[in-house]
Each structure stands twice: as structure tokens, then as C-alpha cells.
């Protein structure tokens, strides 16, 4: 059953957008701004579209700009493109984008892009490009359009660009594309000429190889004209609900039915976002429920019997996810979010996600939990994913796994971060790890990128709870969101937030975890006893120093907690075991390979000693973390 989008007055949206802009605690911070107006017409038979675009670009930087750059993402879906060559040369290409066959008794992998025909490729052509009404010189290199300006853009000034464009939706699905395996006609993501970001590090005009993004904040006013039998779900608020026709009578709206027309125009407005995406299909079911703070949650999915039950059951869980993220991160600032069946897996966009829908109930909730969480960590806290992929994917994985643990707890209790730790330890021991500072596009292996971005990024936060305590971590996440929403925070910003919350020094933690491949490896090296005391020696085998928690269990069933601060931390965390007596030992300086302390009991009275009792220490060889004595 179809329900109605909420039509939000443009004035309210503009006020909201302005109030959220440039909210950043660092003195001297600036960010660019661009407002889009687009009119697009879609030819559903040819899978092509054409349109025009007007952009009002504001240069808030201290620099004078002589050039600007646009992303033309669909051009990646052409034989010989950087994406195509990457598929052909990387040893573990994305399975969705290659076909396998036997040739001379050997398995051969072939890029699906390499065999696309002219009417199957993706393309995006820009013409009639003007600045302030005058044609400008531009050139295309792959997925990047470089524009040489007629008039420089001075600091604190605006310019207006206008252009026409034509595009073709590729047959190969990689986030965007047509006629997915599940029968979704159009997955329209990375589909329009998109202004590249210019920030404090300069232009971020990376070629597209199906990896990560960085975008300019702005307001999107988009009109899409398409065959009247199609339903659209995606970014933004629908402005002309009374003109859409069939399926909207039940919303209490007086519908103006179009006469003798084969198309309808959908008018969307999205305030203060950095992307715009949508899906379209003839067979979409459209449901709506109301979540916390009167946020409308929309669901667009294929009208198939095997899907409907799971999609219906998933909807109240989405409302629970909204409430969880509001509580543990911060309030969702928009009044709409859409879960749209489409794409080739799950991918986040402003105010919506496109996900594959032929899933089990648990999988459907799980992918929605992850992609919805991206709204906070990528579409509100918009880090440069290309350079800091782990801050988006990792932090999203952390909070979504916490959410799933609460709303759909597993049958057997397990740490919600267990898989992330296992994946990271595997990568660290594989010899194929690269630092998190590596550009997302340039990891040697997709496997190494995936574990680094998702798992090692997740462990960064989970392990930070070991360093500063769980309550301080939750305060840090909330403060980070509150201070940096609608900006582009960097790794230093999450670190400084944690330092301000606690008073701890954490530069060493960020440096070791994100900028090196140094590992954590501690071992209980020796346990010696005399008549009255037992001496315990712990060895640091890995390069990365950490504060250490030690639980000593005695044969009578009692336990003691010993805390070894890291001298680089210059701080002591709160006692995570309030029911245990804690002994704070002298700080362990990183230069010393071993650390010893005394227990006022004989060895015969000690049952076990564990230097990683809660498992939050990402020790790459954990078998020697614990010794059993009696």
C-alpha cells in the first residue's frame, strides 16, 4: 500500500539548513556550500535521462578558486575505465563485478564492465556549461570534469553554474544501475554531475572506482519526470503530493489526476545534504510508519509474496533503530528516511538507503541497521571517506552492532564486536595489512580494505572503551556528534573530543592504531612465588603500548583487579569492575619490554591470571593472555 511523503515548507527547510551550517568548534573552520536545482526527464525504455542543472556555489574558503571539478560517476561503467582496469588487475576483484569461466582448464575472471555494449554502458555527458551566463572551457578525464573558470571565485563570494546533461544507466549494477538481479528497474545513485569538494586539504577530485565519497553540503531542489507507472523513493521531501495521482487518495489529500499524460513529475526538496539518490520501479509497494520525533519512515520494495512478510516485520524494527541511534549518538535532524529496494547490496545516501531486498528477516534488519546508522556517521558527520573510510564504516559498524545486539539479541550471548576483533586479528597476522591512513581506493586487496575500514575502524571505538571506560566512550560519541554534525570532521576531532571528555592524552592511541600497522601483543611471561608473595611478569611483544587490566582469580573464588596505566595516557580510567577491589599499579612506560608486580598471596592460592579479561584488548596473539595455575 502506498502512503504519502510529508511535504515540508521550503521556508522551514531553508531555516533548518542555515541553522545547521558551519557548526564546528575548531576556530577558523570553513566549508564550501552548493545549492542544486535540477530538472530531469527519464526515458525508461532506453534507460537514458537528460536534464539541466543550476548550481549556486559559495566559496567559504580563504582561497581564490581558478578551477572547479565535477564528478561524472557513470563514466566508470565503460570498457577501459579506471574501474574496469582495477577489476582486471586486483587479485581479489569484487565478485559482483566479474564473471568466472574456465579457459584451457584454468579459471578465468573477466570484468563485467569490459564486455558492456554501447547501449549497456554508463555515461554522463555535460554540455552548455556556463559560469554566470557565459560558456566556460572544460575537459573530461574519466569520471572527472575539470572546469577552467572565466571569473575566479574570490573568498566569501558566490558564483552560478548552469549546464545541461545526458546520461545512461549502466546494465552492470554497482550501487547504481538498471534491472538488478531482483528486478528493480532503476537504482539512481551517483547519477548526476556532482560538484567535487574543496576543503582545507585542497580539491578532492578522486576518480571513481566504486569506493567511497566526499561531498559538498547544500540544498537540492530536484524534479524528475518519469513514466507515470513508476514509483520513486529516495532522498528528500516530496513537494507535490497532490499531483502524483494513483495511490495517494488514502492519505487524505485532494489528488489532482493528470489527464492524457504518459509521465508524472516528482518534485523533491532535500535541505543540507551532500548527495541525492533515488530508486524507481513499476512494482514498488510503498509503506510508511512514524518513528520517534515524528520522523516518517518510508519503505519501497518489490511486490513479491516472498518479500512482503519480511519487509512488513522489518518496519517497526527500523523505528527501534531510529530511537536507539537518537539515544546513543544524537537526534536525527530530518523528518524523513526511506529504505528502498535496489542496488547490489546496501549503500547509504542522504535521507535514504538502497538495499537488496530478497533476504531473510534477520539479514533485512541487519543491513537496514547498518545503512541507517550511516545517516549519523556519513550523512550528518561527513568525514572524507576516501581518506578516512574507517571513521564512517567502522563507527557505523560499531553503533549498528550495538543496536542489533539490543533489538535482536542473539540466542547465545556474545560480544557484539566479536566478529570485528576476529577479522582484524586475521588481517594483522596475514602480513597484508596497510595503515588506515591509506587512501580507500589504493589498498592492495579488497579484503584488506574491507577489514581495515569496517572491522579495524569498529575496534578503534570498542577498544577505546578499554582505554577510557564505556561511559566516557558514550559521552565522547554524543559530544562528537553534537559538535561536528553537518561538518567534515577528521580523525583528530574524535581524538580531541575523547581527550576533552576525559582529560586523557590519546595522541599515541590514534597514531599507533590509524597511522601504523603496529600490533598489540601482550603475554603473561612468568609467575614466581615465595612464602608470602607471588611476582607476575607481563611482556609486551607487540609495538603498540596499551593500559592493561589484570584480573586475578583465587582458588577460594574471590578476585582482585590490578590496573596498569600506560604512561603515555597521563590519566587513569574509572574502575570498570566496581564490585572488585582495584589496585592501581605504577605506569608502564612504552620503552620497557616487561612489567612486574606483586600479589600478596602464594602461587598455590591463585587459580588464574588474565591480562585481557573483557576481550577488548585487540591482542593479535591472545593465547598467552591468560594462565591457569591451579
Secondary structure, DSSP 8 states (H G I E B T S, - for coil): ---------HHHHHHHHHHHTT--SSTT----EEEEEEEEEEETTTTEEEEEEEEEEEE-SSS-EEEEEEE-GGGGSSTTSHHHHHHHHSTT--GGGEEEEEETTEEEEEESGGG--TTTS-EEEEEEEEETTEE-EEEEETTEEEEEEEEEE-TTEEEEEEEEEEEE--SS-SSSEES-TT--SEEESS-S-EE-EEETTEEE----SS------BEEEEEEEEEETT-EEEESSEES-HHHH-TT-GGGT-------S-SEEEEEEEEEEES---EEEETTEEEEEEEEGGGEEEEEEEE--HHHHHHHHHHHHHHHHHHHHHHHHT----SSEEEEEE-TTSEEEETTEEEE-----HHHHHHHHHHHHHHHHHTTTB---TTT-HIIIIIHHHHHHHHHHHHHS--SS---TTHHHHHHHHHHHHHT----TTS-GGG-S-HHHHHIIIIIIHHHHHHHHHHHH-HHHHHHHHHHHHHHHTTB---HHHHHHHHHHHH----HHHHHHHHH----B-EEEEEEEE-SS-EEEEEEE-SS----EEEEEEETTS-EEEEEEEETTT-S----S-TTS-EEEEEEE-TT-SEEEEEESS-GGGEEEEES-TTS-S-BTTGGGSEEE--
